[in-house]
Amino acid sequence: MSAPQIENSTKEERRAYVQEAWKCLHCCDECGKCRILKGRDAETLYADYIEGERSYIDITLETRGNRL
């Protein structure tokens, strides 16, 4: 499932997407989500997306760039 576009979604829909996309799978060795988040909360990391200020992909690409 793709992230809801800011123009076509509510704040609640975007928050629900982030929560679902970053839900803990309790399998850290295989999942990798914890390594990407680096101890940060997904809602905090994607706050600008949830608020409708930046796209999900922009934040994701920035996060990946910081990881390298």
Kinemage of the C-alpha trace (Angstrom):
@kinemage 1
@onewidth
@group {chain A} dominant
@subgroup {mainchain}
@vectorlist {calphas} color= white
{ca met a 1} P 0.000 0.000 0.000
{ca ser a 2} L 1.310 3.424 -0.941
{ca ala a 3} L 1.320 6.373 1.409
{ca pro a 4} L -1.796 8.522 1.058
{ca gln a 5} L -1.174 11.693 -0.934
{ca ile a 6} L -1.356 14.810 1.211
{ca glu a 7} L -3.883 16.425 -1.133
{ca asn a 8} L -6.279 13.474 -0.893
{ca ser a 9} L -6.057 12.467 2.758
{ca thr a 10} L -6.755 13.662 6.259
{ca lys a 11} L -4.251 14.059 9.042
{ca glu a 12} L -5.792 11.015 10.744
{ca glu a 13} L -5.395 8.888 7.605
{ca arg a 14} L -1.743 9.886 7.283
{ca arg a 15} L -1.091 9.153 10.976
{ca ala a 16} L -2.768 5.738 10.629
{ca tyr a 17} L -0.613 4.944 7.594
{ca val a 18} L 2.615 5.822 9.454
{ca gln a 19} L 1.551 3.767 12.468
{ca glu a 20} L 0.760 0.749 10.300
{ca ala a 21} L 3.839 1.071 8.087
{ca trp a 22} L 6.195 1.262 11.062
{ca lys a 23} L 4.407 -1.189 13.369
{ca cys a 24} L 6.852 -3.371 15.268
{ca leu a 25} L 6.996 -6.898 13.866
{ca his a 26} L 8.934 -8.237 16.905
{ca cys a 27} L 11.586 -9.664 14.615
{ca cys a 28} L 14.403 -7.115 14.757
{ca asp a 29} L 17.020 -9.283 13.054
{ca glu a 30} L 14.895 -9.660 9.922
{ca cys a 31} L 12.795 -6.490 9.872
{ca gly a 32} L 15.284 -3.629 10.077
{ca lys a 33} L 12.739 -0.979 11.050
{ca cys a 34} L 14.494 -0.294 14.351
{ca arg a 35} L 17.794 0.340 12.563
{ca ile a 36} L 16.122 2.861 10.275
{ca leu a 37} L 14.301 4.650 13.095
{ca lys a 38} L 17.426 4.695 15.313
{ca gly a 39} L 15.360 4.930 18.483
{ca arg a 40} L 13.058 7.625 17.110
{ca asp a 41} L 9.304 7.358 17.129
{ca ala a 42} L 7.852 6.968 13.606
{ca glu a 43} L 5.194 9.612 14.268
{ca thr a 44} L 7.897 12.064 15.313
{ca leu a 45} L 10.034 11.255 12.280
{ca tyr a 46} L 7.059 11.652 9.920
{ca ala a 47} L 5.427 14.582 11.759
{ca asp a 48} L 5.775 16.897 8.742
{ca tyr a 49} L 4.016 14.324 6.556
{ca ile a 50} L 1.248 13.808 9.091
{ca glu a 51} L 0.756 17.573 9.292
{ca gly a 52} L 0.639 17.796 5.481
{ca glu a 53} L 3.841 19.826 5.115
{ca arg a 54} L 6.141 17.331 3.326
{ca ser a 55} L 5.600 14.156 1.356
{ca tyr a 56} L 6.196 10.736 2.848
{ca ile a 57} L 8.762 9.900 0.173
{ca asp a 58} L 10.751 13.098 0.792
{ca ile a 59} L 11.135 12.239 4.467
{ca thr a 60} L 11.953 8.612 3.670
{ca leu a 61} L 14.653 9.579 1.175
{ca glu a 62} L 16.126 12.102 3.603
{ca thr a 63} L 16.223 9.450 6.327
{ca arg a 64} L 17.949 6.990 3.999
{ca gly a 65} L 20.474 9.658 3.057
{ca asn a 66} L 21.281 10.262 6.714
{ca arg a 67} L 21.721 6.535 7.237
{ca leu a 68} L 24.419 6.060 4.630
